[in-house]
Amino acid sequence: MKKKKPNTNDKKQDKKQLKLMLTRQEHAIVTLAANMKETPIGEYIRQCVLSVAKQDVQSVNKLIDNL
């Protein structure tokens, strides 16, 4: 019997999972904000995290450019 090779085209293999712990109040705020944008909570959090991360990376690049 041949071993099954992993499917390299499987998109799930290209993703990593992060766990986020929120207080009840923080969760309520995030849920409200996501609902206001009519976006699922997970997608809303993903968009927020990526937005802040991109800003942080840009500020680091500016610091490096100024050296």
Helices and strands as residue ranges (DSSP letters): G 11-14, H 24-36, H 41-65
